[in-house]
Amino acid sequence: MSGEGGVATSVADPVEVEDVPRRLTARHSLQDRLFVHGVRVTGLFVLVIVSSIGLFLGLQARPTFSHYGWSFFTESRWLPSQDIVGISAVLLGTLQVAAIALIIAFPLSLLTALFVTDWAPARMKNSLVRAIDLMAAVPGIVFGLWVLLFIQPHATHVAHFLSKYLGWIPIFKVHTDVDYPIWNQAPGYPAYQGSAFIAAIAVSMMIFPMATSVMREVFSEAPAGEKEAAIALGATRWSMVRTVVIPFGRSGIVGGTMLALGRALGETISVVLIISQTFQLKVNPLESGTSTISSMIAIGYKEATPAQLSALLTAGFLLFVITLVTNTIAAQIVARGRSGAGTEL
Amino acid sequence: MTAVSADNLPAGGLRAVERRADDVVQPPAVPVPADLPRPVTGRTREDTITLVAAGFASLATTWLLYTQILPVEGKIGFVVSWFAVFVLYYAGLTALTRPWTVVADRVATCFVVAAPTLVGAALLCTVIVTVAKGLPALVHWNFYTTDMAGVRPSDPFSSGGILHAIVGTLIEVAIAVAIALPLGVTAAVYMSEVGGRGARFVRTIIEAMTALPSIVAGLFIYSALIVGLGLPSSGLAAALALAVMGLPIMARASDVVLRVVPGGLREASYALGAGRLQTVWKVVLPTARPGLATALILGIARMVGETSPLILTSGASTFLNTDPTTNPMNSLPLFIYNAVASGQPAFEQRGYAAATVLLLIVLILFVFARLVARRRPVR
């Protein structure tokens, strides 16, 4: 500063410059500390609320498990008044309804997702996506009413047809005289009404939008470069979809289906409206009478004594564990697939 | 379809190269056609004729089979057979003139178009059936302004209504939203903005709890509050059940939205000297606002339509009750359920009319969500 001599020495002799890093103080203001702590406390509060439900259900389930032991899983009858409680039939019914709903909804969702991403004209795409979202918001009870009033009369015909011509396959068998004309039976075709098959139709309407939107999202991330390459090589639209979009979106297909399965297992109200409840270990989904865990809770809670309530809670806990496992696996599969987006050209 | 005229492209390219080499010596003798873009989705007359012919032929065949030859009947069977025969004919006609890949493409297109058509028809049919069945009750003004107190299920539609159910739904959902929305959004802010090991744990648990079936949430409130603590069935219990069900859903949805806010915006905010609260309040939340609003409104729409927790917790009243803490409180889904389960034809029709109102409320919420989402995000 005083003259050029001083500057020269400081350039020539770098040792004299003290190169101490500036001290960074990460001290937040009071406002920020309050904010972070407040948010953390709220987050942990939510954690406590949410996990207390799981803990509560688990604790309530313990006496039932210790009282009935393994017979809780193998017994098919549900007679709490006689101290006979088992959920094998209910569990089988739950899985049957969910499986049939998936069989109906899976091809529809897959094809609809493909239609939205690769077939629909560009100006239709947004309104289609919106329509699927809107369908997801339709209350389950409305689909239940629709199936009850409008679909059941047709579905019983289909069930009758299947059991008549394919009855030699065990799952299509209905324990009634299939040659007896359906219009001649007692009002409401009792042998075919209220079956797992018809309940599954309502459930499939519930899970369709969820599966479709997951699949559509993954399909729409398929690399445009590879799609154009396939077209440029002379592929038809279907060949392009088969070789590029579907292999790319496999994680979305599997993950979306499993998410839908989780929803199907817990669906209550449309099933309650449709089925006629029986506790019977059987694999005839076309035959009247089945039961699912959620419908059993909705129907049975009212007359429940404390012991029966504990048994219902155990069933609810089991349902929760099943959906939890399904959803976790589904989320893992979808998340793993997302990392494949790096293949973009 | 796209493989048809692919050989045009290299030919045109070669011709262009030849011309450039030759035009120094002499002008080209043959005029070169202009480079028109190849129509990718063009449909030739043959394609249209094939499609229409397959349609008519399959319709005729199916009609013949159904009315003249086979001893079968039924509308579903007719439509299914018609579709199957159509696909068969369409594939056969295409195979006469086109290569195998085009046949496969057309068969696939048939199915890909049929699936959304089927679902759309089902959705439309759901709405029409519900509205049509409820219409006799819907046209009476008293359906919206009175409750069912002193009205027998078999009474004509000119007396009684669902005011108590509408009010009950609004009160219950309002309480549930007042509990679940602030907690859910704050938890999402904690998960995505504060971070750390605790936040990751909270996220894992909340993601797990979105799997909680709604009936189990209802059963939890029923056994913990109503049986355990001896509280009466009330609107508050129902609202708590809805909140328990909705809290993980809302937290998860908000977390997903907050996570896609670009990190650069946060860093820019910190670089300008803003604190954490300021960054969240003035940068992150305004940026995420449209997405957040959509996610939350769709969560609310799901709460409005949820029935199973209400069956267990609220009790069904027939009178207007605006006090959520005492006395049972009815709600739309519960009213519908009880009406249909009653088996009384007139009361069932009231149930369908109430379902129409419920659909309308959900639709209004949905349209509102779209309007909020359309607003330009603050930058």
Boltz contact constraints between the chains, C-beta under 6 A:
constraints:
  - contact:
      token1: [A, 29]
      token2: [B, 275]
      max_distance: 6.0
  - contact:
      token1: [A, 31]
      token2: [B, 277]
      max_distance: 6.0
  - contact:
      token1: [A, 32]
      token2: [B, 275]
      max_distance: 6.0
  - contact:
      token1: [A, 32]
      token2: [B, 276]
      max_distance: 6.0
  - contact:
      token1: [A, 32]
      token2: [B, 277]
      max_distance: 6.0
  - contact:
      token1: [A, 35]
      token2: [B, 276]
      max_distance: 6.0
  - contact:
      token1: [A, 35]
      token2: [B, 277]
      max_distance: 6.0
  - contact:
      token1: [A, 36]
      token2: [B, 194]
      max_distance: 6.0
  - contact:
      token1: [A, 39]
      token2: [B, 186]
      max_distance: 6.0
  - contact:
      token1: [A, 39]
      token2: [B, 189]
      max_distance: 6.0
  - contact:
      token1: [A, 39]
      token2: [B, 190]
      max_distance: 6.0
  - contact:
      token1: [A, 39]
      token2: [B, 194]
      max_distance: 6.0
  - contact:
      token1: [A, 40]
      token2: [B, 190]
      max_distance: 6.0
  - contact:
      token1: [A, 42]
      token2: [B, 186]
      max_distance: 6.0
  - contact:
      token1: [A, 43]
      token2: [B, 187]
      max_distance: 6.0
  - contact:
      token1: [A, 43]
      token2: [B, 190]
      max_distance: 6.0
  - contact:
      token1: [A, 43]
      token2: [B, 202]
      max_distance: 6.0
  - contact:
      token1: [A, 46]
      token2: [B, 183]
      max_distance: 6.0
  - contact:
      token1: [A, 46]
      token2: [B, 187]
      max_distance: 6.0
  - contact:
      token1: [A, 47]
      token2: [B, 202]
      max_distance: 6.0
  - contact:
      token1: [A, 47]
      token2: [B, 205]
      max_distance: 6.0
  - contact:
      token1: [A, 50]
      token2: [B, 205]
      max_distance: 6.0
  - contact:
      token1: [A, 50]
      token2: [B, 209]
      max_distance: 6.0
  - contact:
      token1: [A, 50]
      token2: [B, 248]
      max_distance: 6.0
  - contact:
      token1: [A, 51]
      token2: [B, 205]
      max_distance: 6.0
  - contact:
      token1: [A, 53]
      token2: [B, 220]
      max_distance: 6.0
  - contact:
      token1: [A, 108]
      token2: [B, 115]
      max_distance: 6.0
  - contact:
      token1: [A, 108]
      token2: [B, 119]
      max_distance: 6.0
  - contact:
      token1: [A, 111]
      token2: [B, 111]
      max_distance: 6.0
  - contact:
      token1: [A, 111]
      token2: [B, 112]
      max_distance: 6.0
  - contact:
      token1: [A, 111]
      token2: [B, 115]
      max_distance: 6.0
  - contact:
      token1: [A, 112]
      token2: [B, 115]
      max_distance: 6.0
  - contact:
      token1: [A, 112]
      token2: [B, 116]
      max_distance: 6.0
  - contact:
      token1: [A, 114]
      token2: [B, 112]
      max_distance: 6.0
  - contact:
      token1: [A, 115]
      token2: [B, 112]
      max_distance: 6.0
  - contact:
      token1: [A, 115]
      token2: [B, 116]
      max_distance: 6.0
  - contact:
      token1: [A, 119]
      token2: [B, 112]
      max_distance: 6.0
  - contact:
      token1: [A, 134]
      token2: [B, 366]
      max_distance: 6.0
  - contact:
      token1: [A, 135]
      token2: [B, 123]
      max_distance: 6.0
  - contact:
      token1: [A, 137]
      token2: [B, 301]
      max_distance: 6.0
  - contact:
      token1: [A, 137]
      token2: [B, 362]
      max_distance: 6.0
  - contact:
      token1: [A, 137]
      token2: [B, 366]
      max_distance: 6.0
  - contact:
      token1: [A, 139]
      token2: [B, 305]
      max_distance: 6.0
  - contact:
      token1: [A, 139]
      token2: [B, 358]
      max_distance: 6.0
  - contact:
      token1: [A, 141]
      token2: [B, 307]
      max_distance: 6.0
  - contact:
      token1: [A, 141]
      token2: [B, 333]
      max_distance: 6.0
  - contact:
      token1: [A, 141]
      token2: [B, 336]
      max_distance: 6.0
  - contact:
      token1: [A, 142]
      token2: [B, 355]
      max_distance: 6.0
  - contact:
      token1: [A, 145]
      token2: [B, 355]
      max_distance: 6.0
  - contact:
      token1: [A, 146]
      token2: [B, 126]
      max_distance: 6.0
  - contact:
      token1: [A, 146]
      token2: [B, 129]
      max_distance: 6.0
  - contact:
      token1: [A, 150]
      token2: [B, 129]
      max_distance: 6.0
  - contact:
      token1: [A, 154]
      token2: [B, 76]
      max_distance: 6.0
  - contact:
      token1: [A, 157]
      token2: [B, 74]
      max_distance: 6.0
  - contact:
      token1: [A, 231]
      token2: [B, 2]
      max_distance: 6.0
  - contact:
      token1: [A, 234]
      token2: [B, 3]
      max_distance: 6.0
  - contact:
      token1: [A, 234]
      token2: [B, 6]
      max_distance: 6.0
  - contact:
      token1: [A, 236]
      token2: [B, 101]
      max_distance: 6.0
  - contact:
      token1: [A, 236]
      token2: [B, 105]
      max_distance: 6.0
  - contact:
      token1: [A, 237]
      token2: [B, 105]
      max_distance: 6.0
  - contact:
      token1: [A, 238]
      token2: [B, 104]
      max_distance: 6.0
  - contact:
      token1: [A, 238]
      token2: [B, 105]
      max_distance: 6.0
  - contact:
      token1: [A, 238]
      token2: [B, 108]
      max_distance: 6.0
  - contact:
      token1: [A, 239]
      token2: [B, 101]
      max_distance: 6.0
  - contact:
      token1: [A, 262]
      token2: [B, 211]
      max_distance: 6.0
  - contact:
      token1: [A, 266]
      token2: [B, 213]
      max_distance: 6.0
  - contact:
      token1: [A, 268]
      token2: [B, 215]
      max_distance: 6.0
  - contact:
      token1: [A, 268]
      token2: [B, 308]
      max_distance: 6.0
  - contact:
      token1: [A, 269]
      token2: [B, 307]
      max_distance: 6.0
  - contact:
      token1: [A, 269]
      token2: [B, 308]
      max_distance: 6.0
  - contact:
      token1: [A, 294]
      token2: [B, 213]
      max_distance: 6.0
  - contact:
      token1: [A, 294]
      token2: [B, 215]
      max_distance: 6.0
  - contact:
      token1: [A, 297]
      token2: [B, 215]
      max_distance: 6.0
  - contact:
      token1: [A, 297]
      token2: [B, 219]
      max_distance: 6.0
  - contact:
      token1: [A, 298]
      token2: [B, 215]
      max_distance: 6.0
  - contact:
      token1: [A, 298]
      token2: [B, 308]
      max_distance: 6.0
  - contact:
      token1: [A, 298]
      token2: [B, 311]
      max_distance: 6.0
  - contact:
      token1: [A, 301]
      token2: [B, 312]
      max_distance: 6.0
  - contact:
      token1: [A, 309]
      token2: [B, 223]
      max_distance: 6.0
  - contact:
      token1: [A, 313]
      token2: [B, 223]
      max_distance: 6.0
  - contact:
      token1: [A, 316]
      token2: [B, 216]
      max_distance: 6.0
  - contact:
      token1: [A, 316]
      token2: [B, 219]
      max_distance: 6.0
  - contact:
      token1: [A, 319]
      token2: [B, 213]
      max_distance: 6.0
  - contact:
      token1: [A, 320]
      token2: [B, 212]
      max_distance: 6.0
  - contact:
      token1: [A, 320]
      token2: [B, 216]
      max_distance: 6.0
  - contact:
      token1: [A, 323]
      token2: [B, 211]
      max_distance: 6.0
  - contact:
      token1: [A, 324]
      token2: [B, 208]
      max_distance: 6.0
  - contact:
      token1: [A, 324]
      token2: [B, 211]
      max_distance: 6.0
  - contact:
      token1: [A, 327]
      token2: [B, 211]
      max_distance: 6.0
